[in-house]
Amino acid sequence: MRLHSDYRYTQLACYLGYITQAVVNTFAPLLFLTFQSSYHISLERITFLVTMNFGIQLLVDLLSARFVDRVGVRASILAAHLLAALGLAGLGILPELMRPYTGLALSVTCYAVGGGLIEVLISPIMEACPTERKEAEMSLLHSFYCWGCVLVILGSTVFFSLAGISHWRGLAGLWAVIPLVNFLLFTRVPIAPLVEEGKAMPLPQLLRSRLFWLLALLMVCAGASEQSMSQWASAFAESGLGVGKALGDLAGPCLFAVLMGASRVVYARISQRVSLTRFMAGCAALCAVSYLLAVFSPWPLLALAGCGLCGLSVGIMWPGTFSLAAKGLPAGGTALFALLALAGDLGCTSGPTLVGMAARLWEGQLRSGLLAAILFPLLLLFLLRRFRRAVS
């Protein structure tokens, strides 16, 4: 195999990178109740592991803007996958060798650093590949995060049904094989520079750019529009349909992920015929409609359809903003992608938080919380109009 010169293998490695990212973010939450019963840890402390995971990824996003170019892209992406593999395998090993919570926290810390680096690096590596349909490739790339989430949810459900939940440590080791294989792949594949050496925009100049801040706000809205529904979809499915937890997970976040991935694949196929900004604007409007449908529908099944429609509508927002940034600020380099990933993660954090706060203000009514989140797709529509004027 001509791995060292064929960029198709680089694209394959990027796809596996986003599947790794999905494993990092999705697997451990499936085991929270198992951690609680096996190690006698409070659910509050276990839930903090999620905060730790995303908090560390945010910190890595911030720091990457300065150190990735100095260390080198290949060295950084190799370290990312090695850390992800060690962290996932560590979930099943370290709690047995030390205090269980300490072992879990060390494992989460390890794979969170790897996940943060993957989020920062995979998109610019793909963008730098010598392909003609950049927007299509970026959209298709990000669909693999969705397929990774579905793979983890369904694969883990099947494994636990066949082998039993007591063998979860073995499954953690199996999921660790994916980043380990991709580590080996990234040692061989070609990686092109995103910007020619010496021509990248200095970080202070990037931070002074009005266009950069417009793109950063777009990323905040993209992340918030996506996660406001995604993080609450399972609870909404259970409360709206009265179904059990397992079916709620499949009908809520799993359906959301499938339709989000499908929308990214669809845009990859039609990207040459449709303007990206127009498509994103249409999706933002559809997203607002999906929130209204979920909130005001008198029929539970129609409300659930609103959740699925939201997944379909938000699919292009995150990869689309990356593509707009690559065109609008071509000299931004890896620092641009790192800071945009940081902005997107801030949106992923602030959106669900707003939903929860608004729901508490209205006596725990989740519909009221979701109604507040309609702010993000509407703001994204406004920002897209400003972006078109800025680059025209």
C-alpha positions in Angstrom: 0.0 0.0 0.0 1.3 3.5 -0.9 0.2 5.0 2.3 3.0 7.5 2.4 1.9 9.3 -0.8 -1.9 8.6 -1.2 -4.1 11.2 0.5 -7.1 8.9 0.3 -5.5 7.1 3.3 -5.2 10.5 5.1 -8.9 11.0 4.6 -9.6 7.5 6.0 -7.4 8.3 9.0 -9.4 11.6 9.5 -12.7 9.6 9.4 -11.4 7.2 12.1 -10.3 10.2 14.1 -13.8 11.5 14.4 -15.1 8.1 15.3 -12.4 8.1 18.0 -13.8 11.4 19.2 -17.3 10.0 19.3 -16.1 7.0 21.4 -14.3 9.4 23.8 -17.4 11.5 24.4 -20.1 8.8 24.3 -18.9 5.6 25.9 -18.3 6.5 29.6 -21.7 8.1 30.1 -23.3 4.7 29.1 -21.7 3.3 32.2 -22.5 5.9 34.8 -25.0 3.7 36.8 -22.5 0.8 36.5 -19.8 2.9 38.0 -22.2 3.9 40.8 -23.1 0.4 41.7 -19.7 -1.2 41.2 -17.5 1.4 42.9 -20.1 3.0 45.3 -19.4 6.4 44.0 -22.1 9.1 44.2 -23.9 10.0 40.9 -22.9 13.6 41.5 -19.2 12.8 41.4 -19.6 10.5 38.4 -21.5 13.2 36.5 -18.5 15.5 37.2 -16.5 13.3 34.9 -18.5 14.7 32.0 -17.7 18.2 33.1 -14.0 17.2 33.5 -14.0 15.7 30.0 -15.3 18.7 28.2 -13.6 21.2 30.4 -10.2 19.6 29.6 -11.1 19.6 25.9 -11.9 23.3 26.1 -8.5 24.0 27.7 -6.8 22.0 25.0 -8.6 23.9 22.3 -7.3 27.1 23.9 -3.7 26.0 24.3 -3.5 24.3 20.9 -3.6 27.7 19.1 -0.1 28.3 20.3 1.7 24.9 20.7 0.5 22.7 17.8 2.4 24.5 15.1 5.6 24.5 17.3 5.3 20.8 18.1 4.2 19.7 14.6 0.9 18.4 13.3 1.9 14.8 13.0 3.5 14.6 16.4 0.4 16.2 17.9 -2.2 13.9 16.2 -0.1 10.8 17.1 -0.1 11.9 20.7 -3.8 12.5 20.6 -4.6 9.0 19.5 -2.2 7.4 21.9 -3.7 9.3 24.8 -7.2 8.4 23.6 -6.3 4.7 23.5 -4.6 4.8 26.9 -7.5 6.6 28.5 -10.2 4.3 27.1 -8.2 1.2 28.1 -7.5 2.8 31.5 -11.3 2.9 32.3 -11.2 -0.8 32.8 -7.8 -1.1 34.4 -6.9 1.9 36.6 -10.0 1.8 39.0 -8.8 -1.7 39.9 -5.3 -0.6 40.7 -6.0 2.4 42.8 -9.0 4.3 44.4 -11.8 3.7 41.8 -12.7 7.4 41.4 -9.0 8.4 41.0 -8.6 5.8 38.4 -11.7 6.9 36.5 -10.6 10.6 36.7 -7.1 9.8 35.4 -8.5 7.8 32.5 -10.9 10.6 31.6 -8.2 13.2 31.8 -6.0 11.1 29.5 -8.6 10.6 26.8 -10.0 14.2 27.2 -6.6 15.6 26.2 -6.5 13.2 23.2 -10.1 14.1 22.3 -9.4 17.8 22.5 -6.3 17.5 20.2 -8.3 15.4 17.7 -11.1 18.0 17.5 -8.5 20.7 16.8 -6.4 18.8 14.3 -8.6 16.6 12.2 -10.5 19.3 10.3 -7.3 21.3 9.2 -5.6 18.0 8.2 -8.6 17.2 6.0 -8.8 20.8 4.7 -5.1 20.6 3.7 -5.6 17.4 1.6 -5.3 18.2 -2.2 -9.0 17.7 -3.0 -11.3 19.8 -5.2 -14.5 19.6 -3.3 -13.4 21.0 0.0 -16.9 21.8 1.4 -18.2 18.4 0.5 -15.2 16.6 2.1 -15.5 18.7 5.3 -19.2 17.9 5.6 -18.7 14.2 5.0 -15.8 14.2 7.5 -18.0 15.5 10.3 -20.7 13.0 9.5 -18.3 10.3 10.9 -18.7 11.8 14.4 -22.4 11.1 14.1 -21.9 7.6 12.8 -19.3 7.0 15.6 -21.9 8.0 18.2 -24.5 5.6 16.7 -21.8 2.9 16.6 -21.0 3.3 20.3 -24.6 3.4 21.4 -25.7 0.4 19.3 -22.5 -1.6 19.6 -22.4 -1.2 23.4 -26.1 -2.1 23.7 -25.5 -5.3 21.6 -22.4 -6.2 23.6 -24.1 -5.8 26.9 -27.0 -7.9 25.7 -24.8 -10.7 24.6 -21.9 -10.7 27.1 -23.5 -8.9 30.1 -22.8 -5.5 31.6 -20.3 -7.1 34.0 -17.9 -7.4 31.1 -17.8 -3.7 30.3 -14.0 -3.6 31.0 -13.4 -5.8 28.0 -15.6 -3.5 25.9 -13.5 -0.5 27.0 -10.4 -2.3 25.7 -12.2 -3.1 22.4 -13.1 0.6 21.9 -9.4 1.5 22.6 -8.4 -0.5 19.5 -9.9 2.2 17.2 -7.5 5.0 18.3 -4.6 2.6 18.5 -5.1 1.5 14.8 -5.5 5.1 13.8 -2.2 5.9 15.6 -0.4 3.4 13.4 -2.2 4.8 10.3 -1.2 8.4 11.1 2.5 7.3 11.3 2.4 6.5 7.6 -0.1 8.7 5.8 0.9 12.0 4.1 -0.1 15.3 5.9 0.0 18.4 3.8 0.6 21.9 5.4 -2.5 23.9 5.7 -0.6 27.2 5.1 2.9 27.5 3.6 5.6 27.9 6.2 6.1 31.5 7.2 2.8 32.6 5.7 0.4 31.8 8.5 -1.4 34.8 10.1 0.1 35.7 13.5 -2.3 35.0 16.4 -2.6 38.7 17.4 -3.5 39.6 13.9 -6.1 36.8 13.8 -7.6 38.0 17.0 -7.9 41.6 15.6 -9.9 40.4 12.6 -13.6 41.3 12.7 -14.2 38.4 10.3 -12.7 36.0 12.8 -15.0 37.1 15.6 -18.0 36.8 13.3 -17.0 33.2 12.5 -16.4 32.5 16.2 -20.0 33.7 17.0 -21.3 31.5 14.2 -19.5 28.5 15.8 -21.0 29.4 19.2 -24.5 29.4 17.7 -23.8 26.2 15.8 -22.6 24.3 18.9 -25.5 25.6 21.0 -28.2 24.9 18.3 -26.9 21.3 18.1 -26.4 20.4 21.8 -29.4 22.3 23.3 -31.6 19.6 21.7 -29.1 16.7 21.6 -28.3 16.8 25.4 -31.9 17.0 26.3 -33.3 14.7 23.6 -33.4 11.5 25.8 -35.1 13.2 28.7 -37.6 14.9 26.3 -38.3 11.5 24.6 -39.0 9.9 28.0 -41.2 12.7 29.3 -43.0 13.2 26.0 -43.6 9.6 25.1 -43.4 7.9 28.5 -40.9 5.3 27.3 -38.1 3.6 29.2 -34.5 4.7 29.3 -33.2 2.4 26.6 -35.9 3.3 24.1 -35.6 6.9 25.1 -31.9 6.8 24.2 -32.6 5.2 20.8 -35.6 7.5 20.0 -33.8 10.6 21.3 -30.0 11.1 20.9 -29.5 8.1 18.6 -32.2 9.3 16.1 -30.8 12.8 16.4 -27.3 11.6 15.6 -28.5 9.5 12.6 -30.3 12.4 11.0 -27.5 14.8 11.7 -25.0 12.5 10.0 -27.5 12.0 7.1 -27.7 15.7 6.5 -23.9 16.0 6.3 -23.8 13.2 3.8 -26.5 14.8 1.7 -24.7 18.2 1.6 -21.5 16.4 0.6 -23.4 15.1 -2.5 -25.1 18.4 -3.5 -22.4 20.9 -2.4 -21.4 21.7 -6.0 -25.0 22.8 -6.8 -25.9 24.7 -3.7 -24.4 27.8 -2.1 -23.0 26.9 1.4 -24.3 30.1 3.0 -27.7 29.7 1.5 -27.9 26.1 2.6 -26.8 27.0 6.1 -29.4 29.8 6.3 -32.1 27.4 5.2 -31.0 24.9 7.8 -31.0 27.6 10.5 -34.6 28.4 9.7 -35.5 24.7 9.7 -33.8 24.4 13.1 -36.0 27.2 14.5 -39.1 25.4 13.1 -38.0 22.1 14.7 -37.7 23.7 18.1 -41.1 25.2 17.8 -42.5 21.8 16.7 -41.0 20.1 19.7 -42.2 22.7 22.1 -45.7 23.4 20.9 -46.8 20.1 19.3 -49.8 18.6 21.2 -48.9 15.1 20.0 -45.8 13.3 21.6 -44.8 11.6 18.3 -44.9 15.0 16.5 -42.8 16.5 19.2 -40.3 13.7 18.8 -40.3 14.4 15.1 -39.2 17.9 16.0 -36.2 16.4 17.8 -35.2 14.4 14.8 -35.8 17.4 12.4 -33.4 19.4 14.6 -30.7 16.8 14.1 -31.3 17.0 10.3 -31.1 20.9 10.4 -28.0 21.4 12.5 -25.8 18.9 10.6 -24.2 21.5 8.3 -23.7 24.3 10.9 -20.4 23.1 12.4 -18.5 21.8 9.3 -20.0 24.6 7.2 -18.6 27.3 9.5 -15.2 25.6 9.3 -15.4 25.7 5.5 -16.5 29.4 5.5 -13.5 30.1 7.8 -11.0 28.3 5.5 -12.3 30.5 2.6 -12.6 33.7 4.4 -9.3 33.5 6.3 -7.1 31.2 4.3 -4.0 32.2 6.2 -5.5 31.5 9.5 -3.8 28.1 9.8 -4.2 25.6 12.7 -4.7 28.4 15.2 -7.9 29.5 13.4 -9.3 26.0 13.6 -8.3 25.6 17.3 -10.0 28.9 18.3 -13.1 28.0 16.3 -13.3 24.6 18.0 -13.0 26.5 21.3 -15.9 28.7 20.3 -18.0 25.7 19.2 -17.4 23.9 22.5 -18.4 27.1 24.4 -21.7 26.9 22.4 -22.0 23.2 23.2 -21.7 24.1 26.9 -23.8 27.3 27.0 -26.8 26.0 24.9 -27.8 23.0 27.2 -27.1 25.2 30.2 -29.5 27.8 29.0 -32.1 25.1 28.4 -31.7 23.9 32.0 -31.8 27.3 33.5 -34.9 28.4 31.6 -36.6 25.1 32.5 -36.0 25.8 36.2 -37.4 29.3 35.9 -40.6 27.8 34.5 -41.0 25.2 37.3 -39.1 22.4 35.5 -40.9 22.7 32.2 -38.5 21.3 29.6 -40.5 22.7 26.8 -40.0 26.2 28.1 -36.2 25.5 28.3 -36.1 24.3 24.7 -38.1 27.4 23.6 -35.3 29.6 25.0 -32.8 27.7 22.8 -34.5 29.0 19.6 -32.4 32.1 20.1 -29.3 30.3 18.7 -30.6 29.4 15.2 -32.2 32.8 14.8 -28.9 34.5 15.8 -27.1 32.2 13.4 -29.4 33.4 10.6 -28.5 37.1 11.4 -24.8 36.3 11.6 -24.8 34.6 8.2 -26.3 37.7 6.6 -23.5 39.8 8.2 -20.9 37.2 6.9 -22.2 37.5 3.3 -21.9 41.2 3.5 -18.4 41.1 5.0 -17.0 38.9 2.2 -18.9 40.3 -0.7 
